[in-house]
Amino acid sequence: MSGPLVGLRVIEMGSLIAGPFCGQLMGDMGADIIKIEAPGEGDPMRHWGQGAKPAWWRVIGRNKKSVSIDLRQKRGQELAKQLIAKADILIENFRPGTLEKWEMSPAQLHAINPGLIIVRVSGYGQTGPYADRAGFGLVGEAMGGWRYLVGEPDRPPARMGISIGDTLAASFGCTGALAALHHREKTGKGQVVDSALYEAVLQVTESLIADYGTSGHMRERTGSILPRIAPSNAYPCRDGDIVIGANQDKVFSRFAEAIGKPEWAEDPKYKTHLARADRQTELDALISEWTRTKTVKEVDALMSKAGVPAGPIYRPDQMINDPQYVARDAIYWEDHPKLGRVPMQNVFPKLSETPGKVRLPAPDTVGQHTDEILGSVLGLNAAEMGKLRADGVI
C-alpha cells in the first residue's frame, strides 16, 4: 500500500481517455480503482496505441481492477449502484444523460451514498445548449482555442500529437475531486465535479481571452515561437535541433557571452526584452547561424555551463537512456508475458512522505477481477455470480 489516497475506493465507469486517465491519476496515488467494463471487448483502450505491439492499455489501465458488468441491463445497473454505495468517488465520461437514463443520476446516487463525489467528464459539461452533443478531445481543443493556435501561420491548424484535451479534462476532474474530498472532510457531503473538455482547454490558454477583451488582439498561429518572447525557439544544429530560452535580460547577457557575442548584451537593438521583441526574427536568424556550426551536444554543454535554459528535443529512445530520467526513475518498466519489457511514464508528481507507485499492472482480461470484487465488496457467493454470468449480466 502506497500513496496519499490509500483507503479511497473509486469506481471508474466509461472508456477511452477522459475518464480513465482521471482514474489512472488517482490509482497512481494509491486509491483502489474498480473499473467497470462491458462484458466482451471492454474498454477500446485495450487495443489502442501504435507500433506492432500497441501498449497504451498498460499505462492507462494500471493500478485498476476490472469488473465486467453490463450496464445496459437492469440487474447490471443494480450491481453498479451497490458498488457505488460503498465508494468514495465515481468517475464517468459518458454522454450527459446516460447515468440519468440508467437511474443513476447524482440525486439518486447521493440518496444511497451522501458522501459520494461524482466526477463527470464530458465534451461540453452537464449543462448548456451543447450539453447533449457528443464531444471528443479534438472538439474540445477546437472550441477551447487550442487548435487555432497550434501550427505554422501559413498552414491550417494542427494538432499537438497527443490527446491533450482529454487529459486536461481528466486532470481538472481529478483536481476537482481532491477539492471535493476536502469539503467532504468538513461537511460529510459529496458533490458533482463537472469537467468539460472545452473548458479544460480554455483554462490553459493563458491571456488569449483577456488580450482580446482589453485590446481586441487576436492571437494567431506562430509556429515554434511565442510572439515578442526572444530569443526562445528551436534552433538547427549540425545533427538536429535544440531549444534555447534566453529571453530574460540577465539570461540573455549570459547567453551572449557564451556564444562569443558579449556586445549583444549592451547593444540597444538587443539589450532589453522589448528591443529583442522588435527584432525577434532577426535575432533568431543570427542565433541559427551560430548553432548550425555546432552539434546539439556542444550547444547543450555551453548553455548548461552559462546557466541558460536549453535542451535537445527528445524522442522515446533518448528519454529511456537519459541519465536524468534514470536518476529520478522517471520511467517505470513492466515485465509482461506477451509484450516483454514495457517502459512507461512513472508516477508523478513525487511526494516526499506518501509517494505513489505502480502497484498493479493493467488487467489483461476484461472482468479479470469480477469474482474478487463482487465477492469481497458485495458479498456475493459463487452461485449468485454463476447466475449473473449465465444471464449475461457479468
Phi, psi and omega per residue, in radians:
M1 nan 2.239 -3.095
S2 -2.686 2.516 3.054
G3 1.996 2.700 -3.074
P4 -1.232 -0.284 -3.116
L5 -1.774 0.253 3.088
V6 -0.983 2.346 3.138
G7 1.746 -0.245 3.097
L8 -1.521 2.373 3.082
R9 -1.872 2.181 -3.097
V10 -2.080 2.270 3.011
I11 -1.744 2.138 3.112
E12 -1.857 2.035 3.041
M13 -2.070 2.529 -3.077
G14 2.035 -3.053 -3.040
S15 -2.691 -3.060 -3.099
L16 1.091 -2.217 -2.902
I17 -1.971 -0.833 -2.920
A18 -1.045 -0.695 3.075
G19 -1.451 -0.919 -3.105
P20 -1.043 -0.556 3.097
F21 -1.179 -0.611 3.042
C22 -1.059 -0.752 3.087
G23 -1.126 -0.657 3.097
Q24 -1.058 -0.777 -3.137
L25 -1.053 -0.766 -3.134
M26 -1.207 -0.692 3.113
G27 -1.127 -0.676 3.104
D28 -1.049 -0.517 -3.123
M29 -1.647 0.228 2.952
G30 1.896 -0.163 -3.135
A31 -1.180 2.595 3.033
D32 -1.464 2.013 -3.078
I33 -1.812 2.055 3.029
I34 -1.803 1.915 -3.100
K35 -1.669 2.089 3.098
I36 -1.580 2.099 3.114
E37 -2.098 2.626 3.070
A38 -1.192 2.384 3.095
P39 -0.963 2.498 -3.141
G40 1.841 -1.953 -3.057
E41 -1.303 -0.547 -3.109
G42 1.248 -2.689 -3.113
D43 -1.172 2.239 3.089
P44 -0.988 -0.374 3.130
M45 -1.051 -0.346 3.094
R46 -1.044 -0.378 -3.063
H47 -2.005 0.077 -3.081
W48 -1.567 2.789 -3.138
G49 2.288 -3.110 -3.127
Q50 -2.271 2.834 -3.103
G51 1.646 3.121 -3.088
A52 -1.213 -0.446 -3.132
K53 -2.245 1.420 -3.121
P54 -0.958 2.313 -3.003
A55 -2.269 0.259 -3.096
W56 -1.047 -0.639 -3.120
W57 -1.041 -0.567 -3.133
R58 -1.072 -0.475 -3.129
V59 -1.522 -1.019 -2.995
I60 -1.306 -0.285 3.134
G61 -1.706 -0.005 -3.067
R62 -1.218 2.752 3.128
N63 1.017 0.532 3.132
K64 -2.302 2.665 3.014
K65 -1.995 2.327 -3.042
S66 -1.665 2.210 3.048
V67 -2.113 2.188 -3.131
S68 -1.635 2.067 3.108
I69 -2.430 2.314 3.078
D70 -1.469 1.767 -3.081
L71 -1.300 -0.103 3.098
R72 -1.508 -0.145 3.074
Q73 -1.728 2.540 -3.122
K74 -1.003 -0.782 -3.131
R75 -1.147 -0.600 3.089
G76 -1.145 -0.698 3.100
Q77 -1.112 -0.669 3.110
E78 -1.133 -0.743 3.097
L79 -1.060 -0.780 3.137
A80 -1.054 -0.734 3.139
K81 -1.152 -0.574 3.090
Q82 -1.161 -0.681 3.088
L83 -1.188 -0.743 -3.131
I84 -1.112 -0.572 3.124
A85 -1.079 -0.399 -3.110
K86 -1.888 0.303 -3.061
A87 -1.949 2.852 3.049
D88 -1.656 -0.642 -3.039
I89 -2.400 2.445 2.973
L90 -2.042 2.286 3.052
I91 -1.990 2.260 3.059
E92 -2.512 2.538 3.071
N93 -2.321 0.687 3.038
F94 -1.314 2.917 3.015
R95 -1.099 2.346 -3.125
P96 -0.888 2.385 -3.103
G97 1.785 -0.292 -3.102
T98 -1.174 -0.839 3.108
L99 -1.035 -0.724 3.138
E100 -1.086 -0.685 3.117
K101 -1.099 -0.551 3.141
W102 -1.578 0.216 -3.117
E103 1.042 0.698 3.075
M104 -2.241 0.737 3.082
S105 -1.131 2.786 3.087
P106 -0.923 -0.716 3.140
A107 -1.088 -0.733 -3.133
Q108 -1.208 -0.659 3.130
L109 -1.266 -0.646 3.100
H110 -1.224 -0.395 3.073
A111 -1.169 -0.545 3.126
I112 -1.721 -0.273 -3.124
N113 -2.619 1.471 -3.041
P114 -1.059 -0.458 -3.104
G115 -1.585 0.082 -3.063
L116 -1.185 2.367 3.023
I117 -1.808 2.157 -3.056
I118 -1.939 1.936 3.102
V119 -1.634 2.035 -3.112
R120 -2.019 1.969 -3.137
V121 -1.887 2.201 -3.111
S122 -2.616 3.016 -3.087
G123 -1.116 -0.799 -3.007
Y124 -2.146 0.102 -3.081
G125 1.607 3.064 -3.054
Q126 -1.525 -0.130 -3.112
T127 -2.303 3.004 3.102
G128 1.681 2.889 -3.047
P129 -1.158 -0.329 3.141
Y130 -1.730 0.022 -2.959
A131 -0.961 -0.661 -3.041
D132 -1.537 0.078 3.086
R133 -1.329 2.588 2.990
A134 -1.223 2.460 -3.105
G135 -2.577 1.986 3.030
F136 -1.654 3.055 -3.088
G137 -1.006 -0.700 -3.085
L138 -1.120 -0.542 3.110
V139 -1.239 -0.730 3.085
G140 -1.102 -0.677 3.109
E141 -1.120 -0.654 -3.141
A142 -1.233 -0.845 -3.095
M143 -1.229 -0.550 -3.125
G144 -1.393 -0.054 3.067
G145 1.745 -0.194 -3.044
W146 -1.150 -0.878 -3.032
R147 -1.050 -0.645 -3.107
Y148 -1.125 -0.504 -3.045
L149 -1.561 -0.262 -3.007
V150 -1.676 2.213 3.092
G151 2.174 -3.102 3.121
E152 -1.450 2.568 -3.050
P153 -1.102 -0.427 -3.100
D154 -1.716 0.253 -3.118
R155 -2.291 2.863 3.098
P156 -1.097 2.797 3.106
P157 -0.959 2.510 -3.137
A158 -1.951 2.946 3.010
R159 -1.836 2.850 -3.034
M160 -1.270 -0.470 -3.089
G161 1.879 -0.197 3.000
I162 -2.333 2.897 -3.072
S163 -1.484 1.202 -3.005
I164 -1.147 -0.603 3.129
G165 -1.069 -0.747 3.139
D166 -1.143 -0.818 -3.069
T167 -1.240 -0.553 3.059
L168 -1.145 -0.808 3.137
A169 -1.086 -0.679 3.094
A170 -1.142 -0.716 -3.135
S171 -1.144 -0.748 3.085
F172 -1.174 -0.579 3.050
G173 -1.091 -0.716 3.101
C174 -1.144 -0.775 3.104
T175 -1.028 -0.781 3.128
G176 -1.088 -0.667 3.133
A177 -1.131 -0.698 3.129
L178 -1.174 -0.660 3.071
A179 -1.135 -0.693 3.130
A180 -1.161 -0.575 3.071
L181 -1.102 -0.695 3.113
H182 -1.105 -0.732 3.093
H183 -1.106 -0.697 3.140
R184 -1.141 -0.598 3.105
E185 -1.036 -0.589 -3.104
K186 -1.524 -0.528 -3.003
T187 -2.076 -0.352 -3.055
G188 1.425 -0.003 -3.050
K189 -1.769 2.394 3.006
G190 -1.514 3.117 3.118
Q191 -2.835 3.084 3.130
V192 -1.748 2.322 3.021
V193 -1.826 1.942 -3.042
D194 -1.811 1.770 -3.086
S195 -1.928 1.967 -3.137
A196 -1.700 2.422 -3.134
L197 -0.996 -0.844 -3.055
Y198 -1.173 -0.568 3.124
E199 -1.291 -0.596 3.080
A200 -1.101 -0.729 3.097
V201 -1.162 -0.790 3.128
L202 -0.978 -0.639 -3.083
Q203 -1.056 -0.489 -3.064
V204 -1.809 0.264 -3.137
T205 -1.583 0.351 2.980
E206 0.951 -2.160 -3.040
S207 -1.715 0.355 -3.076
L208 -0.892 -0.915 -3.102
I209 -1.330 -0.711 -3.094
A210 -1.088 -0.745 3.135
D211 -1.110 -0.681 3.117
Y212 -1.160 -0.752 -3.086
G213 -1.151 -0.592 -3.066
T214 -1.576 -0.544 -3.069
S215 -2.326 0.002 -3.108
G216 1.323 0.189 -3.121
H217 -1.255 2.232 3.124
M218 -1.863 1.856 -3.117
R219 -1.183 2.403 -3.095
E220 -2.082 3.011 3.074
R221 -1.157 2.377 -3.087
T222 -2.305 0.271 3.096
G223 1.166 -2.231 -3.019
S224 -1.579 0.057 -3.110
I225 -1.970 2.857 2.854
L226 -1.846 2.136 -3.062
P227 -0.949 2.299 3.049
R228 1.208 0.343 3.008
I229 -2.048 1.787 -2.992
A230 -2.530 2.495 -0.091
P231 -1.490 2.360 3.090
S232 -2.748 1.719 -2.988
N233 -2.882 3.103 2.973
A234 -1.702 2.293 -3.042
Y235 -2.123 2.449 -3.076
P236 -1.370 2.312 3.032
C237 -1.953 -3.110 -3.122
R238 -1.144 -0.476 -3.048
D239 -2.215 0.359 -3.139
G240 2.665 -2.852 -3.118
D241 -2.039 2.698 3.071
I242 -2.395 2.523 3.060
V243 -1.678 2.462 3.118
I244 -2.348 2.291 3.069
G245 -2.119 1.709 -3.100
A246 -2.179 0.678 -2.988
N247 -1.468 -0.300 3.104
Q248 -1.420 2.490 -2.950
D249 -0.950 -0.856 -3.111
K250 -1.172 -0.645 3.113
V251 -1.161 -0.705 3.125
F252 -1.087 -0.646 3.111
S253 -1.079 -0.750 3.106
R254 -1.169 -0.671 3.117
F255 -1.078 -0.831 -3.135
A256 -1.036 -0.723 3.097
E257 -1.091 -0.736 -3.063
A258 -1.156 -0.550 -3.095
I259 -1.687 0.164 3.092
G260 1.393 0.397 3.121
K261 -2.196 0.960 -3.071
P262 -1.058 -0.413 -3.129
E263 -1.163 -0.395 3.129
W264 -1.051 -0.614 -3.070
A265 -1.175 -0.321 3.128
E266 -1.927 -0.123 -3.140
D267 -1.265 2.168 3.139
P268 -0.960 -0.387 3.137
K269 -1.252 -0.431 -3.030
Y270 -2.264 -0.112 -2.954
K271 -1.104 -0.683 -3.052
T272 -1.933 2.839 3.115
H273 -0.977 -0.788 -3.101
L274 -1.208 -0.638 3.115
A275 -1.142 -0.779 3.120
R276 -1.128 -0.613 3.104
A277 -1.052 -0.663 -3.128
D278 -1.242 -0.351 -3.090
R279 -2.165 0.627 -3.051
Q280 -1.034 -0.860 -3.119
T281 -1.108 -0.767 3.119
E282 -1.045 -0.796 -3.105
L283 -1.155 -0.737 3.113
D284 -1.068 -0.657 3.129
A285 -1.153 -0.714 3.121
L286 -1.141 -0.727 3.131
I287 -1.150 -0.687 3.137
S288 -1.095 -0.628 3.078
E289 -1.025 -0.688 -3.125
W290 -1.287 -0.820 -3.076
T291 -1.124 -0.530 -3.131
R292 -1.121 -0.286 -3.130
T293 -1.542 -0.063 -3.038
K294 -2.297 2.886 3.058
T295 -1.491 2.862 3.077
V296 -1.009 -0.746 -3.117
K297 -1.101 -0.701 -3.139
E298 -1.160 -0.770 3.122
V299 -1.140 -0.738 -3.127
D300 -1.045 -0.750 -3.135
A301 -1.145 -0.736 3.128
L302 -1.120 -0.748 -3.134
M303 -1.176 -0.692 3.130
S304 -1.093 -0.766 3.133
K305 -1.114 -0.588 -3.110
A306 -1.517 -0.084 -3.120
G307 1.275 0.613 3.124
V308 -1.886 2.171 3.115
P309 -1.017 2.151 -3.122
A310 -2.855 2.816 3.089
G311 3.119 2.733 3.095
P312 -1.229 2.787 3.113
I313 -1.631 1.825 -2.939
Y314 -1.353 2.582 2.890
R315 -1.882 2.944 -3.100
P316 -0.967 -0.691 -3.115
D317 -1.119 -0.550 3.109
Q318 -1.318 -0.616 3.112
M319 -1.078 -0.821 -3.058
I320 -1.073 -0.588 -3.051
N321 -1.767 -0.011 -3.082
D322 -1.268 2.362 -3.092
P323 -1.089 -0.537 3.104
Q324 -1.183 -0.769 3.066
Y325 -1.023 -0.791 -3.094
V326 -1.147 -0.786 -3.076
A327 -1.087 -0.578 -3.094
R328 -1.771 0.175 -3.114
D329 0.880 0.775 -3.124
A330 -1.236 -0.358 3.111
I331 -1.923 2.239 3.044
Y332 -1.777 2.402 -3.131
W333 -1.932 2.200 3.065
E334 -1.892 2.319 3.037
D335 -1.602 2.006 -3.073
H336 -2.047 2.394 -3.053
P337 -1.077 -0.487 -3.114
K338 -1.841 -0.635 -3.063
L339 -1.589 -0.212 -3.083
G340 1.440 -2.588 3.119
R341 -1.424 2.084 -3.081
V342 -1.887 1.950 3.063
P343 -1.471 2.504 3.102
M344 -2.672 2.851 3.081
Q345 -1.059 2.428 3.127
N346 -1.408 -2.954 -3.108
V347 -1.472 2.222 3.106
F348 -2.328 2.653 -0.085
P349 -1.325 2.969 -3.139
K350 -1.558 2.217 3.105
L351 -1.801 2.408 -3.040
S352 -1.283 -0.597 -3.051
E353 -1.807 -0.612 -3.093
T354 -2.282 1.128 -3.076
P355 -1.154 2.488 3.028
G356 -1.433 2.990 3.086
K357 -2.869 2.931 3.034
V358 -1.407 1.855 -3.089
R359 -1.660 -0.560 -3.087
L360 -2.291 2.417 3.003
P361 -1.282 2.771 3.081
A362 -1.026 2.421 -3.129
P363 -1.092 2.296 -3.088
D364 -1.264 -0.587 -3.084
T365 -2.119 2.644 3.077
V366 -1.170 2.253 3.141
G367 1.337 0.355 -3.108
Q368 -0.985 -0.532 -3.068
H369 -1.987 0.325 -3.073
T370 -1.022 -0.914 -3.097
D371 -1.105 -0.714 -3.133
E372 -1.059 -0.822 -3.069
I373 -1.276 -0.822 -3.120
L374 -1.148 -0.484 3.095
G375 -1.369 -0.842 -3.045
S376 -1.376 -0.608 -3.083
V377 -1.573 -0.759 -3.085
L378 -1.768 -0.195 3.102
G379 1.310 0.376 3.122
L380 -1.307 2.509 3.111
N381 -1.672 3.089 -3.062
A382 -1.075 -0.683 -3.129
A383 -1.140 -0.727 3.124
E384 -1.132 -0.727 3.123
M385 -1.215 -0.581 3.072
G386 -1.088 -0.712 3.109
K387 -1.143 -0.760 3.109
L388 -1.087 -0.667 -3.133
R389 -1.223 -0.691 3.117
A390 -1.117 -0.565 -3.142
D391 -1.470 -0.041 3.133
G392 1.343 0.263 -3.140
V393 -1.363 -0.638 3.097
I394 -2.186 nan nan
